[in-house]
Amino acid sequence: MTQPADSSIGSAALRKVAWRLIPFLGLLYFFAFLDRVNVGFAALTMNADLGISAAAFGIGSGIFFIGYILCEVPSNVMLERFGARIWIARIMISWGVLSAAMAFVQGPKSFYAVRFLLGIAEAGFFPGIIFYLTCWFPSQHRARIIALFMIALPLSSVIGAPISTSLLGIEALGLKGWQWMFLLEAIPTMVLGVAVLAVLPDRPADAKWLADDEKRWLQAELAREHSGSAHDHASSLREALMLPRVWRNGLVYFCILVGLYGFSFWLPQIIASLGGMTNVQVGLVTMIPYSLACVALVLWGRHSDATEERSWHVALPMLLGAAALIVSGWTSEPFIAFAALCLAAVGIYSGLPSFWALASRGLQGAAAAGAIALINSLGNFGGFLGPAAIGFAKTYTNSYAASLLFIAVFLAVGAVLLISDAGKVLQRQQNRLEHGEQGAPDNQH
């Protein structure tokens, strides 16, 4: 009699948590990514106004990640110590202010400086949210939950593309359109930063909208998960940072983000290069790849949870993205190039929920906060390399072909790393079973 009752309580608890937290967290991430990549739309007019070359724009786009990386682990440790509610609010308000300050850059040097400070301000936000989700959802539910949260990432470009390019046409009060774009898109971030203080509970025990039996079920389920498979879990920050799989996951994420940020920062300009379009038309066309990525991200995350498999659900999309980028860069037919860009968006984005479900497995408390931040920090070196490499390649070759090939190679290398490691994990599991040892399920790796 208790098992069906527990199942009913658990389903009700998870449903409540998902409805209460995921839409709001997704909204936060929507504006986080919009404020991070709207510089790609600003570049359509800003670069000419300020005399910023393609190489300088690539460096300025990527230098955000240097500040971000330097402060990532300390920020996430502070989040674990002070609580998500206070720390995420602090992050959002400070990055909103600096995102607005982008409207007043005067040239390459001030462009670099504000982008660097913006990275420092935003450090810890994304890994902090991933850590926060591990405090609410058991691992077997995480891929689809993370997918629902991360749909905000491509959605910010679906919605943000036409809005940002439309704002480029404003000229008022002595400010250019790109300046108005930075100012107007920063305001919701600061407002939401204040709203976080009222909306987000730090942990299930603080959630007034959960019944007592739902809180007990959720806390017991998370505790049971953390106590299982002890050989693969880390409970201290130092122990987690020394795990080889944490560094391996950081390297894989680096390969993913070389592709993701190289693609997202330059996509408006790549699309503009395919034919004569106005800025507004570029924004509308840019919506298409990201719209497809939204659908693929959710469906692929659900499939990963249904099959309880992670590694191949990350590797296969990366291989698709790599192949599509190569085709797009080397075809002379605009329609084929654009279709390939659409497939590249699907490949680059759809594996992300499964990656974070894989990367967060077996971590808790300060260990989870620090390890997730370390993975994100290592990955975000790719956020600097991808945009910068495309900028230099475009400057010296006057073409996007070589740069798209460059980021495609990184996606392929990351996929091979995952596939290779999945095979080694499977072999270890088989060896343990042959010796009568209890191990973590193969499909969790």
N, C-alpha and C positions, 0 to 999 in steps of 0.2 A: 504493500500500500504506500510505503514511503517513497519508493523510486519514482512512480508517476507524479506524486506530489512535488518531489524535489525538482523533477524535470519541468513541471508547470511553473514553479516559483522561479527557476533559473531562466526560463524563456521570457517570463514577464520582466524580470530584472534586466536582462540584456536588451530587451526591446525598449524599456524606459530609458536606459542609459544611452542607447543609440539615438533615440529621438531627441533627448535632451542635449546631448553633447555634440554629436557629429555635425548637424547643420551649422551650429555656432562656430565650431572649430574650423569647418570648411570655409565659412565666411572670413574668418581671420586669415586663413591661408590664401584665400582668393586675393585679398588686398596685399598680403605679404609678397606674393609673386608678381602681382601687377606693379607694385612700387619698385620691384627689383628689375623687371624686364621692360618697363615702359620706356626706358632709355633707347631701346631698339626702334620704337616708333618715333621718339623725339629726334633720332638721328636723321630722319628723312628731311628735316629742315634745320635742326640745330647745328649739325656739322658744318654746313655751309655758312651759317651765321657767325659761328665762333672760329672758323678756320681749323677745324679738327679733321685730320686725315684719317683714312681707313685704319692705318696702323695705330694711331693715337686713340681712336675710338675703341679698337679691340683691347688695348691696354687698359683704358679707363673702365670699360665694361667689366673686365676681368679683375681689376685691382680691388673691387668690392670684396672678393673672396679672400684676399690676403688679410684684411682686417677681420673678416668673418672667421677665418681659420684660427687666427691668433687668440681669439676670445671664446672659441666654441666650447672647449672642455670646461674652463672655469665657469662660464655662464650656466652650463647644464648642471654642474655641481651645486652652484648657488640656487638653481631652481629646485633641486632635490632638498636643499636645506631650508629654504624659505617658503616653499610651496609654489605650485604652478600659478595660482591666482595672482599673487603679488608680482612674481617675476615676469610672467608673460605680459601683464599690464605695463610693467616698466619697459620691456623690450618694445612693445608696440608704440607707446607714446614717444620714445626717443627716436625710433626709426621714422615715425611720421613727421617729426620736426625736420629731420635731415633730408627726407625725401622732398619736402617742400623747399628746402634750401637748394636743391638742384636747379630750381628756377633762376638762381642768381649766379651761376657759374659764369666766368668771363672768358675762359679759354682752356687749353689742355691742362695746365697746372691746377687750376681750381677745380676742374672736372675730376682729375685724379684724386684730389684731396677730399672732396665731398663724397665720392664713391667709396673711398677707403673708410671714412668715418661712418658711412651708412652700413658698411659691412660689420664694423665693430658694434654698432647699435643693434643690428638684427641678429647677431651671433646668439645661438642657443634656442632660437624660436622653433625651427623645424624639429631638431632632435628632442627638444623639450616636449613638443606635442607627441612625438612618437613614444617617449618615455611615459608621458601622461596616459596614453592609451594602454600601455602595458599595466597600468595600475587599475584599469577598469575592465579589460577584456581578456579572457583566457586565450592562449596562443592559437587554439584551433579555430577561433573566430576572427583572427586578426587580419588576414589578407583581405577579406571583403570589407571589413570595417575601415582598414587603412585605405582601401580603394575608394570607399564613399567619401572619406576625408580628402584624399588626394585628387579626386575629380576636380577640385577647385583649381588645381595647377593648370591643366589645359583649358579649363573653363574660364580662367582669368584672361586667357588670350582670345577665346571665342568672343567673350563679351567686351573685353578691354580693347581688342583690335579696332573695331569700328568706332568705339567711343574715343580712344586715344587719337586716331587719325582725324576724326571730326574736330576735336579740340585744337588740332594744329592750324585750323583755319581761323581761329579767334585772334583778333588784334585789338586790344583795348587797354586804356590806362598806361600806354607806353610799353606794354609787355607783348612779346611774341606769342604765337600759339603754343609752342613747345613749353614756354614758361607757365602759361595757364594750365597746361596739361599736368605738369608736376605739382602745381599748387592745389588744383581741384581734386586730384586723385590721392593726395596726402591727407585731406581732411577726414574722410571716413576712417582711416587707420587710427588717428588720434582719438576720435569719438569711440571707436570699438575698444581701444586700450582702456579707457575709463569704464566701459561696460563690462569688461572682463572681471573687474573687482566685484560686481554684483551678480554675475551669471555663473562663473566657474567654481564648483566645490573642489577642494584639493584631493579628496579621496572618497570612496564609497560611504564611509562612516559619516561624512559631512553632508551627504545628499539628503536634504529634507524631503525630496520627492520620491525616495525609495522607502518602501515598507520595511519594518525591522527584519522580517523573515527574508526579504530580498537582499538586504545588506548582509545578513549572516551567510546566505548562500554564496553571494559573490565573494565575500572575504574568504570563506572556506575553500571555494573552488580555486582562487588564486593562490592561497596558501598550499593547497594540495599540489598544484602544478609546480610551485617553487620547490617543494620538498622532494618531488620525483626526479628520477634520472640524475642523482647527485653527482655522478662522475662528469657530467657535462655542464654543470651549473657553476656560477661564480657569485660569491656573496660579498666580496670586498672590492673596492675600486681598484686597488693594486692588482688583485688576482684577475679581474676582468680585463685590465689593460695589457696583461701579459698573455692572454689567450691567443694562440696563433690564428684561430678562426676570426677573431675581431679584426686583426690586421689584414687577413685575407679578404674579409668583407669590405674593409676600407679600400683595398686596391680595386676590387670589382666595382665599387661605387664610384671610384675615381674614373674608371673607364666609362661608366654610364653617364657621368656628368660632363665629361669632355664632349660627348655627343649631345646631351640635353641642352647645355647652355650655348655651345657653339651653334646649335640649330636654332634655339629660341631667340637669342640676341640678334642673329643675322637674318632670320627668316623674312621679315618685311623687306629688307633690301634685296635678298635673293629673289623673292617673288616680283619685286619691282623690275629686276633685271630681265625677267622673262618676256616683257612686252610693255608697250606704252600704256600705263595706267596712272590715274590720279592717285593722290594719297588716300582718299576715301575708298577708292576701288581696291587699292592694296590692302586696306584694313578688312574689307568685306571678303576678299579672296583668302586672306590669312585665317579667317574663321574656319574654313573648311577642313584643313588638316587637324586642327585642334578639336573640332567637333567630333571627328572620327576617333580621335585619341580618347575623348571622354567616354564614348561608348565602349571601346575596346578595353580601357582600363578597368571599368566596373565588371564587365563580363569575364575578363580573364582572371580578375581577383576572385570572383565567385567560383570559377572553375578550379582555381588553386585550392580553395578551401574544401570544395566538394571531393577532390581527389586526394587531398592532404599531401600534395607534392609542391615543393618550392623551387628547387634548383633549376629544373627544366622550364618552369614557368617564368624564370628570369632570363635564362640563356637563349631560348628560342626567339623571344621578341628582340633581343639584342642582335641576333644574327639577321633577322628580318630588317631591322633598322640599318645595319651595316650595308647589306645588299642594296637596299633602296637608295641610300645616299650615294653609293657608287654610280648607280644608274642615272640618278638625277644630275650628278656632276658631269657626266660624260656624254649625255645625249644632247643633240642639237635641236630636238623637237620639243617646243615649249609644253605641249600637252602631256607628253610622256614624262618630262622633267617634273611637272607639277603633280602628276599622279604618283610618281616615285616619292616626292616630298610628303604626300599624304600617308603613304605606307611607312615612310621613315618616322613620322610622328606617332603612328600606331605602335611601331616597334620600340621606339625610345621610351614612351610613357607607360605602356601596358604592363611591363614587368615590375614596375616600382612597388606596388603593394606586396607582391610575393617576396621581393627582396627584403623589405623591412620586416615582414613576418618571419623570414629566415634569420635576419640579422639580430632581432630582439629576443629570439628563443633562448631560454636558459639564463636570463639575466634579471636581477631584481634590485630595488633600492638604489644606493649610491653606485653599485656596480653597473646597473642598467643605465643610469644617467651618464656616467663617465664613458662607458663603452660605446653607447649610441652616439654620443658627442664626438668621440674619437673617430668612429667610422664616418660620420658626416664631415669631420674636419679633413680626413684624408681624401674623401671623395671630392670635397670642394676645391682642392688643388686643380681638379679637372675643370671646375667652373672658371678658373683663371686661364688655364691652358687653351680650352676650346675656343672662346671668343678671340683671344689674342692671336692664336695660330691662324684663324680665318682672316683676321685683319691684316696680318703680315703677308699671307699668301695672296690675298686680293690686291694688296699694294704692289707686290713685285711681279705678279703674273697677270693682273687685270682680269682674273677669272676666278670663279668659285670651285672649279673642278678639283684642283689639287687640295684645297682646304677640306672639301667634303670627303675626299678619299682619306685624308689624314684622320678625321674624327671617326670615319667608318672603321679604320684599322683598330682604334681603341675599343670600339664596341665589340668587334670580333674577338679581340684578345680577352676582354672581360668574360665573354661567353665561354671561351675555351677554358679559362681558369675555373669557372663554376662547374662545367661539365667534368673536368678532370678531378676536382675535389669531390664531387658527388660520387664518382666511381670509387675513390679511395675510402669515403665514408661507408659506402655499401660493403666494401671488402672487410673493413673493420667490424661492422655489424655482423657479418657472416662468421668471422673468426670468433667473436664473442659468443654467438649462438652455438657454435661447434664445441666451445669449452663450457657450455652451460651457464653463461653469464647473462644477466638481464641488462639490456641496453635500451637506449632511446630508439623509437621507431625510425626505420630508414627514411620514411617519407617526410620526416620533419626536417631533414637536412637539405 
